[in-house]
Amino acid sequence: MKTLLAAVALSGLSLFSTLASAEDGLEHRTLAQNSTQGTPPAVQYDYSQKLDIKRVISMSDIPNNVCAPVQATMLYEDSKGQEHNMQYTVMGNGCQMN
């Protein structure tokens, strides 16, 4: 069970690291901009899903004071130009590795 939990946590962290590295071309939007542009409803990510991410539009901030799994969202555009709003679980940035 501990091995499974560790694998899930590492998968989430690797997904976040991959997505965070794509942040260079990130177009930051405010909540007001998203609501006026008709942001699609958030859909919970499942690790079995194949993602088609052409461009990351925005990502929620990951708390620095939490050392536990937290919910995050990412708004992205796929290769067909359609926007998607994905919700996923990631480990908070407040953990100290000794």
DAPEUR-V179505 format. One record per pair of residues at least 6 apart in sequence whose C-alpha atoms are under 6 Angstrom apart, sorted by the first residue. I is the first residue (numbers start at 1). GAP is how many residues later the second one is. D is the distance in Angstrom with one decimal. If there is no record, write none. Layout:
i=I gap=GAP d=D
i=I gap=GAP d=D
//
This chain:
i=12 gap=78 d=5.3
i=26 gap=30 d=5.8
i=26 gap=31 d=5.4
i=27 gap=30 d=4.9
i=28 gap=30 d=5.3
i=40 gap=45 d=5.9
i=42 gap=43 d=4.6
i=42 gap=44 d=5.2
i=42 gap=45 d=5.7
i=43 gap=43 d=5.0
i=43 gap=44 d=5.7
i=44 gap=42 d=5.9
i=44 gap=43 d=4.7
i=44 gap=44 d=5.9
i=45 gap=42 d=5.8
i=45 gap=43 d=5.3
i=52 gap=26 d=5.3
i=53 gap=25 d=4.7
i=54 gap=23 d=5.7
i=54 gap=24 d=4.9
i=54 gap=25 d=5.3
i=55 gap=21 d=5.7
i=55 gap=22 d=5.2
i=56 gap=20 d=4.3
i=57 gap=18 d=5.4
i=57 gap=19 d=5.0
i=58 gap=16 d=5.8
i=58 gap=17 d=5.1
i=59 gap=14 d=5.8
i=59 gap=15 d=4.3
i=60 gap=12 d=5.7
i=60 gap=13 d=5.4
i=62 gap=30 d=6.0
i=63 gap=29 d=5.6
i=63 gap=30 d=6.0
i=64 gap=29 d=4.5
i=64 gap=30 d=4.6
i=65 gap=29 d=4.5
i=66 gap=26 d=5.0
i=66 gap=28 d=4.6
i=67 gap=25 d=5.0
i=67 gap=27 d=4.6
i=67 gap=28 d=4.7
i=68 gap=23 d=5.5
i=68 gap=24 d=5.5
i=69 gap=21 d=5.4
i=69 gap=22 d=4.3
i=69 gap=23 d=5.9
i=70 gap=19 d=5.5
i=70 gap=20 d=5.5
i=70 gap=21 d=6.0
i=71 gap=17 d=5.7
i=71 gap=18 d=4.6
i=72 gap=15 d=5.7
i=72 gap=16 d=5.4
i=73 gap=13 d=5.5
i=73 gap=14 d=4.3
i=74 gap=11 d=5.8
i=74 gap=12 d=5.2
i=75 gap=9 d=5.7
i=75 gap=10 d=4.5
i=76 gap=7 d=5.5
i=76 gap=8 d=5.4
i=77 gap=6 d=4.4
//
